Structure formats: C-alpha cells, structure tokens
Amino acid sequence: RATVTKDGVNLTEGSISVVINNKTYSADVVNGFAAIKIPNLDAGDYDGVKVTFNGNGKYTNSFDTVNLHVLKMNTNVTAAAKTYVINYGGKYSVTIKDENGTLLAGKTVTLTLNGKEYKATSDANGVATFSLTKSMLKSSGVKTVTVKFVGDNNYVGSTATAKITVNKEAVKILKAKKTYKFKKSKKTKNIKVTLKNSKNKAMKKVKVTLKLSGKKIKGKKSITAKTNKKGVVTFKLGKKLTKKTKVKYTITYKGNSYYNKVTK
C-alpha cells in the first residue's frame, strides 16, 4: 500500500506501479492511497523495489524505493485415527492446508510407522494418501503414526501424530448344528464344522478343539483336529458315544498372532 501526497495533501487521482521479478503491477490512487495486489509472490527479501507515481495532468512522475520482506506461510497437517485388520493392506490419508485454510496441492508429506518413513504427494484437494502394505500391518495393537511436511520455499513445515489400531482378524464357525441325533447301531458318529475368516475364505490346516460335556462318554472329553483345505474339521465320536446319552459340545479355535479366538 502506497501513500501519495503533495505538500502534505493527499492526491485523489493518478496511478502507482511497481516492478517485481520483471513484472509490472499497478493500482489507481484513491484518496491519497494505492493498494497494489501482487499475486503468487514467493517468500524472501525484495530489496530496492521501485514504486512509481505515474503522474497526471497536474503532477509529474515521482518514485521511491522500498524493501519488502515476504514471510513463509504456516501450514497444518491433519491426521486422524483409523482401524485396520492385521495382515491386510489399507489406505491412510492426511490433509495439508495453509494458515488460511487453503488446501495445498503438490506437497510431499512423510509418514513414519514402525520406525520407517514413507512419502506421498498431496493432490488437488490437499490430500496425501499412503498405501499401507500387509507387511506394514503385520502385528496387532495400537500404533502411533507421525506425519510431517518439512516445508519448502514458501511454507513452514508442520507435524501431526495419530493412533492407528491393527486388530486381529475375526474367525467364523459355520455349520455348527445345535442338535445331532445318532443311532446307537451306527458306528460313524461325526460332528463337522467349517471355519472361515472375515473375507469368507476357508481357514486351512488350523487346529480346532471340541469339548464334550455329559455322562457315558468314553475316554477323554476333548478332541483336537485340523481343518482341511476347505476349512472343514471333522470330529469322530464313534468310540466315545456307545450308549444312549445326551451330550453338549463346545468348539474352540484358540487363535494366533493373526486371528482372534472364537468359541461356539
């Protein structure tokens, strides 16, 4: 903003111009002042900028020089909590804005997870999206992610932290009948159930335990067997149930580092 006076009196006509980076910007004088807009001016020092009053029918040209110091703008990175399933990939997005709330595109943002750094570039909406691979989400628990924009020529850097939760995968026990009826004369007395994961895929070669409760059961009251390639486990009870009796049974998969325990 420039002030234009003559003998202490504000001038009411004419124009002001400045030249910065070989470009000329102008504005009309209104009540002794001229406000010149200079778009997209990079941060830094601009020394000896010439400000010229272009004169009018009454007054001749005049000029002055000023030193401009353009500050970098502050930024804000926003990171939110999110939940994932262990051993599956996923997306994690953050947003970067300047101090006025303007979304910033084309900015490199770094995400630190499990001690390793990953980079992504913000899009036109100021959103930087990271692809979290299976190996990045290979252990369950609550983890802290640190998101950082280091800054550049025009923007001050900023940092944010957030919690992400990696849960073990759920397991479903399917086709578990509430009631089985066996004939005493039938030697084969089997209980079959199917185990599938949260994506409805068969749980192959995993150990499942069946626990029996009731009278007239021969031997141990628990059996452990493995599922086949279709996720089906068969418990053979022919030698345990030889007399008429009523039995209750409980099926348990104990889980592991990747899957939750489930009982039915």
ROGU-19577 format. One record per residue (C-alpha): x, y, z; residue in one letter. Coordinates in nm, 4 decimals, always signed. Example, Ala and Ser with C-alpha at 12.3 -4.5 7.8 and 13.67 -1.06 7.14 Angstrom:
+----------+----------+----------+---------+
:        u :        v :        w : residuo :
+----------+----------+----------+---------+
:  +1.2300 :  -0.4500 :  +0.7800 :       a :
:  +1.3670 :  -0.1060 :  +0.7140 :       s :
+----------+----------+----------+---------+
***
This chain:
+----------+----------+----------+---------+
:        u :        v :        w : residuo :
+----------+----------+----------+---------+
:  +0.0000 :  +0.0000 :  +0.0000 :       r :
:  +0.1486 :  +0.3341 :  -0.1080 :       a :
:  +0.0677 :  +0.6877 :  +0.0086 :       t :
:  +0.0672 :  +0.9703 :  -0.2468 :       v :
:  +0.0796 :  +1.3327 :  -0.1254 :       t :
:  +0.1749 :  +1.6792 :  -0.2487 :       k :
:  +0.2782 :  +1.9327 :  +0.0147 :       d :
:  +0.1099 :  +1.7187 :  +0.2795 :       g :
:  -0.2170 :  +1.6905 :  +0.0883 :       v :
:  -0.3409 :  +1.3536 :  -0.0349 :       n :
:  -0.3728 :  +1.3270 :  -0.4096 :       l :
:  -0.7020 :  +1.1948 :  -0.5468 :       t :
:  -0.6035 :  +1.0898 :  -0.8975 :       e :
:  -0.3281 :  +0.9150 :  -1.0889 :       g :
:  -0.1803 :  +0.5673 :  -1.0538 :       s :
:  +0.1034 :  +0.3829 :  -0.8833 :       i :
:  +0.3098 :  +0.0989 :  -1.0300 :       s :
:  +0.5820 :  -0.1368 :  -0.9046 :       v :
:  +0.8099 :  -0.3770 :  -1.0874 :       v :
:  +0.8912 :  -0.7096 :  -0.9174 :       i :
:  +1.0552 :  -1.0046 :  -1.0920 :       n :
:  +1.0342 :  -0.8136 :  -1.4188 :       n :
:  +0.6567 :  -0.7838 :  -1.3913 :       k :
:  +0.4680 :  -0.4567 :  -1.3513 :       t :
:  +0.1736 :  -0.4224 :  -1.1128 :       y :
:  -0.0434 :  -0.1071 :  -1.0960 :       s :
:  -0.3296 :  +0.0468 :  -0.8995 :       a :
:  -0.5220 :  +0.3730 :  -0.9080 :       d :
:  -0.4761 :  +0.6360 :  -0.6371 :       v :
:  -0.7867 :  +0.6796 :  -0.4209 :       v :
:  -0.7867 :  +0.9474 :  -0.1505 :       n :
:  -0.4089 :  +0.9526 :  -0.1421 :       g :
:  -0.3612 :  +0.5747 :  -0.1239 :       f :
:  -0.2967 :  +0.2997 :  -0.3769 :       a :
:  -0.3222 :  -0.0704 :  -0.2841 :       a :
:  -0.1364 :  -0.2904 :  -0.5274 :       i :
:  -0.2072 :  -0.6650 :  -0.5331 :       k :
:  +0.0908 :  -0.8857 :  -0.6168 :       i :
:  -0.0235 :  -1.2482 :  -0.6604 :       p :
:  +0.1892 :  -1.5596 :  -0.6065 :       n :
:  +0.4838 :  -1.3757 :  -0.4596 :       l :
:  +0.7419 :  -1.6189 :  -0.3258 :       d :
:  +0.8735 :  -1.5799 :  +0.0260 :       a :
:  +1.2006 :  -1.3912 :  +0.0585 :       g :
:  +1.3576 :  -1.0441 :  +0.0577 :       d :
:  +1.2877 :  -0.7979 :  -0.2242 :       y :
:  +1.5241 :  -0.5052 :  -0.1778 :       d :
:  +1.5132 :  -0.1755 :  -0.3615 :       g :
:  +1.1687 :  -0.2203 :  -0.5151 :       v :
:  +1.0878 :  +0.0926 :  -0.7149 :       k :
:  +0.7433 :  +0.2407 :  -0.6514 :       v :
:  +0.6450 :  +0.4958 :  -0.9174 :       t :
:  +0.3716 :  +0.7574 :  -0.9230 :       f :
:  +0.2852 :  +0.7804 :  -1.2896 :       n :
:  +0.1734 :  +1.1429 :  -1.2743 :       g :
:  -0.1343 :  +1.3027 :  -1.4177 :       n :
:  -0.2292 :  +1.6277 :  -1.5855 :       g :
:  -0.1294 :  +1.8277 :  -1.2786 :       k :
:  +0.1733 :  +1.6471 :  -1.1373 :       y :
:  +0.4852 :  +1.4901 :  -1.2803 :       t :
:  +0.6164 :  +1.1414 :  -1.2178 :       n :
:  +0.7934 :  +1.0585 :  -0.8915 :       s :
:  +0.9244 :  +0.7439 :  -0.7301 :       f :
:  +1.0536 :  +0.5894 :  -0.4115 :       d :
:  +1.2206 :  +0.2595 :  -0.3248 :       t :
:  +1.1176 :  +0.0100 :  -0.0551 :       v :
:  +1.2444 :  -0.3176 :  +0.0824 :       n :
:  +0.9852 :  -0.5969 :  +0.1008 :       l :
:  +1.0159 :  -0.8991 :  +0.3249 :       h :
:  +0.7678 :  -1.1766 :  +0.2375 :       v :
:  +0.7200 :  -1.4323 :  +0.5143 :       l :
:  +0.6547 :  -1.8024 :  +0.4657 :       k :
:  +0.3012 :  -1.9170 :  +0.5458 :       m :
:  +0.2326 :  -2.1558 :  +0.8294 :       n :
:  +0.0790 :  -2.4938 :  +0.7478 :       t :
:  -0.1323 :  -2.7526 :  +0.9221 :       n :
:  -0.1247 :  -3.1285 :  +0.8638 :       v :
:  -0.4331 :  -3.3173 :  +0.9821 :       t :
:  -0.4064 :  -3.6895 :  +1.0654 :       a :
:  -0.6912 :  -3.8965 :  +1.2098 :       a :
:  -0.7210 :  -4.2261 :  +1.3967 :       a :
:  -0.8067 :  -4.5314 :  +1.1886 :       k :
:  -0.8565 :  -4.9048 :  +1.2341 :       t :
:  -0.7229 :  -5.1862 :  +1.0147 :       y :
:  -0.7282 :  -5.5650 :  +1.0071 :       v :
:  -0.3924 :  -5.7350 :  +1.0561 :       i :
:  -0.2124 :  -5.8744 :  +0.7529 :       n :
:  -0.4294 :  -5.6817 :  +0.5063 :       y :
:  -0.3276 :  -5.3693 :  +0.3240 :       g :
:  -0.5108 :  -5.0393 :  +0.3510 :       g :
:  -0.5066 :  -4.6687 :  +0.2699 :       k :
:  -0.4208 :  -4.3867 :  +0.5089 :       y :
:  -0.4898 :  -4.0263 :  +0.4084 :       s :
:  -0.3897 :  -3.6921 :  +0.5600 :       v :
:  -0.4748 :  -3.3332 :  +0.4653 :       t :
:  -0.2446 :  -3.0329 :  +0.4398 :       i :
:  -0.3613 :  -2.6691 :  +0.4455 :       k :
:  -0.2031 :  -2.3281 :  +0.4836 :       d :
:  -0.2788 :  -2.0943 :  +0.7753 :       e :
:  -0.5776 :  -1.9507 :  +0.5863 :       n :
:  -0.7314 :  -2.2955 :  +0.5350 :       g :
:  -0.6361 :  -2.3171 :  +0.1695 :       t :
:  -0.5733 :  -2.6764 :  +0.0566 :       l :
:  -0.2189 :  -2.7286 :  -0.0681 :       l :
:  -0.1502 :  -2.9473 :  -0.3698 :       a :
:  +0.1793 :  -3.0992 :  -0.4779 :       g :
:  +0.3343 :  -3.1079 :  -0.1284 :       k :
:  +0.5488 :  -3.4026 :  -0.0198 :       t :
:  +0.4359 :  -3.5496 :  +0.3119 :       v :
:  +0.6237 :  -3.8138 :  +0.5110 :       t :
:  +0.4584 :  -4.0802 :  +0.7262 :       l :
:  +0.6590 :  -4.2674 :  +0.9889 :       t :
:  +0.5280 :  -4.6083 :  +1.1000 :       l :
:  +0.7206 :  -4.8818 :  +1.2822 :       n :
:  +1.0360 :  -4.6711 :  +1.2557 :       g :
:  +1.0221 :  -4.6476 :  +0.8753 :       k :
:  +0.9391 :  -4.3493 :  +0.6572 :       e :
:  +0.7064 :  -4.3412 :  +0.3587 :       y :
:  +0.6293 :  -4.0499 :  +0.1247 :       k :
:  +0.3211 :  -3.9310 :  -0.0608 :       a :
:  +0.2269 :  -3.6153 :  -0.2531 :       t :
:  -0.0895 :  -3.4161 :  -0.1856 :       s :
:  -0.3475 :  -3.3973 :  -0.4640 :       d :
:  -0.5631 :  -3.1056 :  -0.5770 :       a :
:  -0.7717 :  -3.1424 :  -0.2610 :       n :
:  -0.4670 :  -3.1231 :  -0.0337 :       g :
:  -0.4915 :  -3.4948 :  +0.0458 :       v :
:  -0.1827 :  -3.7174 :  +0.0586 :       a :
:  -0.2658 :  -4.0896 :  +0.0558 :       t :
:  -0.0316 :  -4.3643 :  +0.1721 :       f :
:  -0.0659 :  -4.7295 :  +0.0725 :       s :
:  -0.0142 :  -4.9418 :  +0.3831 :       l :
:  +0.1014 :  -5.2871 :  +0.2759 :       t :
:  +0.0425 :  -5.6186 :  +0.4548 :       k :
:  +0.3972 :  -5.6095 :  +0.5901 :       s :
:  +0.3348 :  -5.2649 :  +0.7413 :       m :
:  +0.0301 :  -5.4017 :  +0.9266 :       l :
:  +0.1762 :  -5.7376 :  +1.0243 :       k :
:  +0.1366 :  -5.7039 :  +1.4013 :       s :
:  -0.1712 :  -5.6205 :  +1.6054 :       s :
:  -0.2039 :  -5.3399 :  +1.8573 :       g :
:  -0.2253 :  -4.9613 :  +1.8777 :       v :
:  +0.0481 :  -4.7811 :  +1.6871 :       k :
:  +0.1474 :  -4.4151 :  +1.6568 :       t :
:  +0.1956 :  -4.2652 :  +1.3136 :       v :
:  +0.3816 :  -3.9379 :  +1.2668 :       t :
:  +0.3003 :  -3.7282 :  +0.9620 :       v :
:  +0.5344 :  -3.4492 :  +0.8622 :       k :
:  +0.5572 :  -3.1781 :  +0.5993 :       f :
:  +0.9132 :  -3.0426 :  +0.6118 :       v :
:  +0.8231 :  -2.7155 :  +0.4453 :       g :
:  +0.9588 :  -2.5537 :  +0.1306 :       d :
:  +1.0488 :  -2.2125 :  -0.0093 :       n :
:  +0.7086 :  -2.0640 :  +0.0700 :       n :
:  +0.5639 :  -2.2724 :  +0.3535 :       y :
:  +0.6675 :  -2.3509 :  +0.7088 :       v :
:  +0.6700 :  -2.7211 :  +0.7933 :       g :
:  +0.4217 :  -2.8878 :  +1.0287 :       s :
:  +0.3809 :  -3.2224 :  +1.2038 :       t :
:  +0.0888 :  -3.4294 :  +1.3330 :       a :
:  +0.0546 :  -3.7609 :  +1.5145 :       t :
:  -0.2337 :  -4.0075 :  +1.5285 :       a :
:  -0.3146 :  -4.3525 :  +1.6599 :       k :
:  -0.3980 :  -4.6401 :  +1.4296 :       i :
:  -0.5327 :  -4.9675 :  +1.5602 :       t :
:  -0.4478 :  -5.3003 :  +1.3977 :       v :
:  -0.6922 :  -5.5682 :  +1.5036 :       n :
:  -0.6607 :  -5.9426 :  +1.4700 :       k :
:  -0.8893 :  -6.0913 :  +1.2088 :       e :
:  -1.2231 :  -6.2385 :  +1.3135 :       a :
:  -1.2972 :  -6.6066 :  +1.2564 :       v :
:  -1.6438 :  -6.7545 :  +1.1926 :       k :
:  -1.7551 :  -7.1034 :  +1.2911 :       i :
:  -2.0184 :  -7.2131 :  +1.0413 :       l :
:  -2.2485 :  -7.5134 :  +1.0154 :       k :
:  -2.2311 :  -7.5910 :  +1.3841 :       a :
:  -2.5594 :  -7.7734 :  +1.4479 :       k :
:  -2.7350 :  -7.7238 :  +1.7770 :       k :
:  -2.8588 :  -8.0832 :  +1.7809 :       t :
:  -2.7152 :  -8.4089 :  +1.6481 :       y :
:  -2.9066 :  -8.7369 :  +1.6686 :       k :
:  -2.7025 :  -9.0583 :  +1.6389 :       f :
:  -2.8291 :  -9.4159 :  +1.6316 :       k :
:  -2.6585 :  -9.6493 :  +1.8732 :       k :
:  -2.6052 :  -9.9033 :  +1.5982 :       s :
:  -2.4291 :  -9.6521 :  +1.3724 :       k :
:  -2.0529 :  -9.6744 :  +1.4211 :       k :
:  -1.9764 :  -9.3441 :  +1.2492 :       t :
:  -2.0722 :  -9.0533 :  +1.4694 :       k :
:  -1.9097 :  -8.7374 :  +1.3335 :       n :
:  -1.9517 :  -8.3684 :  +1.4002 :       i :
:  -1.8401 :  -8.1420 :  +1.1170 :       k :
:  -1.7964 :  -7.7647 :  +1.1254 :       v :
:  -1.6458 :  -7.5084 :  +0.8909 :       t :
:  -1.4123 :  -7.2214 :  +0.9794 :       l :
:  -1.3818 :  -6.9107 :  +0.7618 :       k :
:  -1.2068 :  -6.5776 :  +0.8032 :       n :
:  -1.3583 :  -6.2302 :  +0.7780 :       s :
:  -1.3185 :  -6.2377 :  +0.3987 :       k :
:  -1.5205 :  -6.5611 :  +0.3882 :       n :
:  -1.2178 :  -6.7666 :  +0.2900 :       k :
:  -1.1555 :  -7.1139 :  +0.4299 :       a :
:  -0.9280 :  -7.1436 :  +0.7313 :       m :
:  -0.6907 :  -7.4173 :  +0.6179 :       k :
:  -0.4876 :  -7.6513 :  +0.8416 :       k :
:  -0.5728 :  -7.4882 :  +1.1727 :       v :
:  -0.6319 :  -7.6761 :  +1.4974 :       k :
:  -0.9801 :  -7.6773 :  +1.6450 :       v :
:  -1.0841 :  -7.8315 :  +1.9762 :       t :
:  -1.4181 :  -7.9952 :  +2.0560 :       l :
:  -1.5031 :  -8.0366 :  +2.4234 :       k :
:  -1.7788 :  -8.2758 :  +2.5288 :       l :
:  -1.9812 :  -8.2496 :  +2.8472 :       s :
:  -2.2210 :  -8.5157 :  +2.9690 :       g :
:  -2.2382 :  -8.8704 :  +3.1074 :       k :
:  -2.1428 :  -9.2022 :  +2.9472 :       k :
:  -1.8611 :  -9.0562 :  +2.7322 :       i :
:  -1.5703 :  -9.2936 :  +2.6891 :       k :
:  -1.2149 :  -9.1631 :  +2.7315 :       g :
:  -1.1125 :  -8.8003 :  +2.7173 :       k :
:  -1.3837 :  -8.5449 :  +2.6753 :       k :
:  -1.1932 :  -8.3257 :  +2.4286 :       s :
:  -1.0745 :  -8.3849 :  +2.0733 :       i :
:  -0.8399 :  -8.1706 :  +1.8665 :       t :
:  -0.8365 :  -8.1934 :  +1.4881 :       a :
:  -0.7248 :  -7.9828 :  +1.1902 :       k :
:  -0.9369 :  -7.8247 :  +0.9210 :       t :
:  -0.8904 :  -7.9426 :  +0.5631 :       n :
:  -0.8284 :  -7.7215 :  +0.2590 :       k :
:  -1.1969 :  -7.6246 :  +0.2588 :       k :
:  -1.1835 :  -7.5161 :  +0.6218 :       g :
:  -1.3846 :  -7.8170 :  +0.7369 :       v :
:  -1.2900 :  -8.0050 :  +1.0537 :       v :
:  -1.4326 :  -8.3473 :  +1.1352 :       t :
:  -1.4545 :  -8.4789 :  +1.4909 :       f :
:  -1.5002 :  -8.8562 :  +1.5052 :       k :
:  -1.7009 :  -8.9620 :  +1.8099 :       l :
:  -1.7799 :  -9.3236 :  +1.7221 :       g :
:  -1.5715 :  -9.4742 :  +2.0027 :       k :
:  -1.6756 :  -9.2138 :  +2.2584 :       k :
:  -2.0508 :  -9.2437 :  +2.2230 :       l :
:  -2.1560 :  -9.6091 :  +2.2582 :       t :
:  -2.4531 :  -9.5745 :  +2.4897 :       k :
:  -2.7669 :  -9.3694 :  +2.4816 :       k :
:  -2.6827 :  -9.0353 :  +2.6372 :       t :
:  -2.7229 :  -8.6612 :  +2.5984 :       k :
:  -2.4078 :  -8.4627 :  +2.5214 :       v :
:  -2.3293 :  -8.0927 :  +2.4951 :       k :
:  -2.0307 :  -7.9791 :  +2.2917 :       y :
:  -1.8229 :  -7.6643 :  +2.2607 :       t :
:  -1.5998 :  -7.5822 :  +1.9641 :       i :
:  -1.2982 :  -7.3573 :  +2.0199 :       t :
:  -1.0374 :  -7.2124 :  +1.7896 :       y :
:  -0.7658 :  -7.0624 :  +2.0108 :       k :
:  -0.6464 :  -6.8087 :  +1.7570 :       g :
:  -0.2888 :  -6.6970 :  +1.6925 :       n :
:  -0.0911 :  -6.3828 :  +1.6106 :       s :
:  -0.3261 :  -6.3025 :  +1.3234 :       y :
:  -0.6662 :  -6.4416 :  +1.4232 :       y :
:  -0.8933 :  -6.3901 :  +1.7213 :       n :
:  -1.0087 :  -6.6724 :  +1.9427 :       k :
:  -1.3624 :  -6.7929 :  +1.8751 :       v :
:  -1.5878 :  -7.0296 :  +2.0674 :       t :
:  -1.9267 :  -7.1688 :  +1.9727 :       k :
+----------+----------+----------+---------+
***
